Amino acid sequence: MHDVIRLMSWNIHGGIGPDRRFDLERIAALIARHKPDIVALQEIDTRGRDVDCLAPLRGLRAGYFAEARTIVAPDGHYGHALFSRWETAGVELHDLSVRRREPRFAISARIATDFGVLNVVAVHLGLAMGERLGQVRALARLGARRGEEPTLMLGDFNDWASFGAVRRRLAAVFGWRSRLRTFPARRPTLRLDRLYCNDGLAVLTCFTDPEAARASDHLPVIADVRLTSEGRPARNRDVPPYIVPP
């Protein structure tokens, strides 16, 4: 299907796998295997390493790149990034930081895909519940800003509370969300990593890859979507999530 866009979001845990070895080659290899058009990666960390350590990520088929360096230190930086094979315009960093907590930013961009413009927001929310509540209010406003234009939000939402305050707030803006269990990667029980879409997008498949447990403590969320035609809202609620067999 030539009009399908493949999305991927993955918290790569600083490039360190369960064997405690830093290895971005295996991160890049798994990403390349799924051939995503748009990728959001969280926990990119160069601290204590030469900046060339990111070279494997440059080998992805992404010609455009935007990043949020949430921590900048003398020996490197830490944050998250958005990669795209298509031109990325109107990139903005939105400060979601809460006093006395780790700095947090959302990345928003308008991506000129071959099938139309897609609004993308990449996030990595805070660990504390009170922190996330303020962050998700800002994200809901950001998601609603584009109205009915095709818009998606993806990343690590760190939302494990049973009552799902983040989920409920974003449901007012996005008609569909992924339901994959992604953490901890070896025996996933929590849906920390998610994809949210409005009705400008039809979600065709949504899945994860258990092989990612060899490289990170999170599993990725991968989805195939299609921009919907004007006047044809997406029917996304019945799309079943699944896992790629190892």
N, C-alpha and C positions, 0 to 999 in steps of 0.2 A: 504494500500500500504506500504509494508515493507521497500522500498527504499527511502521513503520520509523523508526529514529533515524539522522540523518546527523551524522557526526563529521568534524572537520577539525583538523589540526595544521599550523602553518606558522611557520617562523623568518623573520621579516619584515626582518631585517638593519637594525634601527633605523629602518625606513621609508625607507631609501635604496636606490634602484635602481642598475642598471649605469650610468646616466647621471649618477650621483653627486648626484641631486636627491632631497631629502626630500619625500615625497609620500604621506601616509596616505590620501588620497582614492582613489588607484588600488588601494591595499591593500584598503580597505573595499569598493570596487566589486567586486573579484574575489571576496572572501569572500561578499558579498551575492548574487552570481550563482549560487553553489552552495547557498545557503539552508541552512547547517548549523544543527543544533539545539544542538550543543556545539562550542566552538572553543577550542583551546589555541594561544596565540601566544607565541613566544619573541623575545627581543631587542627589547622595547619600551623606547624610550629618549627621555626628555624633556630630557636634559642640554643646557644651552645654548639651550633653547627655552621659550617660554611654555607653561604646563601645558595651555592650550587647544589645543595642537597635537594632542592626543588626541581632539578632538571627532569626527572622522570615525569612529572606532571605536565611539563611543557611539551611532552611528546603526544599528548592527547590531541584529538582532531578538533580542538577548540581554537579558533583564530582570534577570539575576543575574550577579555578577562577583566573582572572587577573584583576588588578585594576590600575587606574591612580589617585593618590591623588594630585589633582591640587592645593589645598590649605591645608596646615597643620598648625593647630593652637594649642595653649596649651590645649584647651578644646575639641579637636577632629579634624576631617578632612572632606574634601569635594572633590567630584570628580565623576568619572564614572567607570563602571566595566563591564567585560565580563564573563559570566558564560557558562559552557559547560558540557554536560553529558559525552563527550568523552575527551580523553587525549589532552591537549593543550600544544604544544611545540613551540619553537622558538619565545616566547613572547618578543615583543619589545615595548618600549614607545618612541613615536616620538614627540619631542617638537615642538609645533605649536604656541608657545607664541609670542605675539607682545608686544613690550615695552609699559609700562603704561596701559596695558589692563590686564584683568583677565588671569592667566596662563591657557594654553590649551595643552592637549596631546592627541594623537591618540594611541590606543592600537592595535597592529597587532599580529596575532597568526596563526599558522598552526594547524588545528584541524584534528586529525585522526579519521574521522567518520567510521562507519561500512561499508560505501560505497565508501571510498576513501578520500584523503586528500583535505581539504577545507581551503582556505586562507580567513581569516576574519579580517576586520578592523573596530573597534568601535570608534566613534567620538562624540564630542560635540563642535561645532564651536562657534566662537565669535559673539557678538551682533552687532558690527560695520561692515558696508559693506567693507571698506578698509581692515579691519582685516581679514575678511573671504576670500578676494581675494588672499591674500598671503597664507592662510591656504589651500585653495583648490588647489593651484598650487602644493604644497607639497603632498597633498593627491592624485592628479592625477598621480604624479610620483610614489608614493607608490603603487597605484592600478595597474599600468602598469608593475611593477617590476617582477611580477610572470608570465608575458606573457599570454599564453593561459590556464594556470591552473585555475580551478574553484576558483573564487574570488568574494567576496561580501563586501560591505561597508554599515554600518548601524549606525543610531544614530540621534541626533538632529542637523540639519545643520543650523538652525536659518536663513534660506534664504527665506525671504518673498518679496524681490524685484521683481517687475513685469517682468523685463528683464532677471532674472534668471541666473546671472553670474556663480554661483556655478553649477547650472544644466548644462549649456552649456559646462563648462570645464570638468566636469565628464562624459559627454556624449561621449567624445572622447575615453574614456577608457571602460566605461560600457554601454552595449547595452540596458539595461532595468533599469527603476526606478519605484518606487511606486508613486502613485498619490493621496493618501488619504489625506483628510483634517483632521488635528489633533489638531489644536490650534485656539482659546481657547476651551477646552474640551466640555464645555456646548453647545456652538454654533460654531463648528469648521469652520473656513474660510481659514486658512493658512496651507500650506503643509510643515511644519517645520521638521517633523520627517519622515525619508525616508529610503528606502532600495535600494541599487544599486547592480546589478549583471552583470557579464560578460557572454559571451556565453558558458562558462563551466557549467552554471546552467540553468535549465528550471524551470521557476516559474509557479506553478500549480494554486495557489490561493493567493490572497493578501487581507487582511481585517483588520478591527479594531473592537473595542468593546466599545460601548457608556457607558457601566457600569463603565468604568475606570474614568469617570468624577466625580464619587463619591470619588475618592481617589487622584486625581492629576489634574493639569490644562492642561495636555496634554493627548491625546489618544494614545494608542500604535499602532505600525505597526506590523502585524503578517502575516507571509507568509509560505507556504509550497513549498519547492523546491526539485529538484532532480538533482543529478550530471548527466550530459549528457555523452553519450558514445563518445569515440574518433571518430572524423570525422562527428559527428552529432551535429551541432550547435543548440543552443536553439532557439525556436520561442516564444519569450516572449512578443512581442509588443501588442498582442491582449488580454492579460490577463486583465479582468475587475476587478477593486477594488470593494469591497463591505463591508457592515457593518453588523456585527452580530446583530440580533434583540435583544433588551433588554428582 
